[in-house]
Amino acid sequence: MGFTVAIKDKDLQHPFYQELFSLKNQTILDVGAGLGEICLQLLGKGNTLICNEPETTQLLSIFDRAIHDLRDTSGLLLNNELFPSGFGDFAHNSLDAIIVHRVFTVMTSNTVLNFLREAHQPLKPGHGTIQVETKRKTKHV
């Protein structure tokens, strides 16, 4: 079973979330989306969101919430691939951003290293970003 992390009002003052929620009209991959807290907020800002979550029931919950809360699923794509091997499914230079929100804490160090080695391939050159937030500290790669 997967998990999700609630984003509290005080968290929104953190630079990671301020930068993250300012993204508009971009193609974004959210790895380990949980129940879609981040996906749904970004979907409402004209972004195309690829919500990745290995737990199919959580992906269905994201879809249901998009219909109920936003009444629009046109920019929502669901993906249950495991990463880093899942990067092979994306064309080179196809993503503006990759979000890794509290996911590295449940990966082995080798998986994290492999993830970071592969993650650059689908990012658009020059402005593509990987935004990483862990439980301990925030990192921008």
N, C-alpha and C positions, 0 to 999 in steps of 0.2 A: 504494500500500500504506500502510495506517495504521501507527501505532506505539503502544506502551504503555510506561509507566514503572513500574518496580518500586518499591514502597514499602518502604523498609528499616526495621528496628527503630528506628534512631535518628530517622527521620522521624516516627515515631508520637509522639514527645515534643513535637513542634511543636504550638502551639496550634491551627493550622488543622486538623490531623488529629484532635486530641483533640475539638474541637468537631464536626467532621464525623462521626466514628464514634460520637458520642453520640446521633445522630439516631435516633429510634425511632417506629414507627407513623405515618410520614409518607409523602406522595407526593412522590417526588424524580425530577427529570430530571437525568441525568448526560450532559452534552454532550461528545462525543468520548471515549467510554468505553474505547477501546482494546480490550484483552482482558478488561476487566471487573474489574480488581483492586478498585476502589472499589465498583462495583455489587454484587458478590458478598458483600463484607463487610457492606454495608448491607442487602442482601436477607435475610441471616440474622438481622436484628434486627426483623423484623415490618414493614418498610417495603415500600411498593409502589415499584418501581424501573422507570423508563423509561430503558433504556440506549440512548443514541444513539451510533451509529458509522456513518459512511458506508461503511466496508468490510464488506460482507455476510459475508465469511468470518470476520471477527472477531466479528460478532454471533452467528454459529453456534457459535463457540468459547465465547462467554459462556453460551449456552444449554446446550451440552454440559457445561460445568463446573458449572452450576447443578444439572443432573440428577445428575452424578457426585458432587459435593462436598456439596451441600445436600439432594439428593433431593426438591427442591420447586421448581417454577417458577410457582406460583400467583400470586406478586406480581411476576413479571418480565414486562415488556413490552419488545419490541425495536423500534427505530426507526432508519431510515437516512436521514432527511431532512437537508438542509443547513440550517444556521442562519445568519442570523436568519430566513429565509423560513419555516422550519419551525415558528415560533411560531404561525402561523395555524392549525395543526392542533390546538392546545390551547384548551380553553374558558377563558374568563376566570375567575380565582380558583380554578383547579383544582390548583395545585402549591404544596406547602409550601416546597420548596427547588429551586434549580437549581445544579448543580455544574459549574464550568468549571475542570477540572484540567489545567493546562499545555497549553491549547488556543489561547489568545490568541497564543502565540508563533508559530503557523503560520498566523495570519490577518493580512490587511492591516489597517492602522489604520482604514480606512473600514469594513471588515467588523466590526471590534470595536465601533466607534461605533454602527453599525446594530444589532448584537447587543444592546448595552446599552439602546438606545432601545426595542427591542421586548420585551426579557426581562421587564419588569415586568407585562405584560398577563396572563400565565397565573398569576402569583403571588397567593396569598391575601392580602388586605389585612390589615395590622397585624402579621403575623408571617412572611410569606414572605421568604426570603432568597436572594441570589445569592452563592455562595461561590466565590471566584476564587483560584486558586493559579497563580503563574507560576514560571519557573525562577529568576528573580532575587529576587522578594519576594512576600510574601503580601498580598493585599488582600481585605477584606471589604466588600462593597457593600451 
